[in-house]
Amino acid sequence: MISTLIASVFFSVYFNMTNLHQSFKLDFKPFNCTPCLSVWSAVVFYLLPIQITELIALFFSAGVIGPYLFRFIHK
């Protein structure tokens, strides 16, 4: 359950942080709304096997936390 929450939050933050919704011309809800995308991705991740959800959480958390750590180290 916690991995589903972490995966959905980091997925939606990464998706909007990198403007993928504009790159793929998905400029409508739920793709351009971070809370909306979090809810819908949580529903999808809840239905997936736990290993896939944990893998998604690992990938997208690294993608979100990495740039912040990079800026923190170099300042």
PyMOL commands that set and color helices and strands:
alter all, ss='L'
color gray80, all
select helices_A, chain A and resi 2-17+20-23+34-47+50-73
alter helices_A, ss='H'
color red, helices_A
deselect
rebuild
show_as cartoon
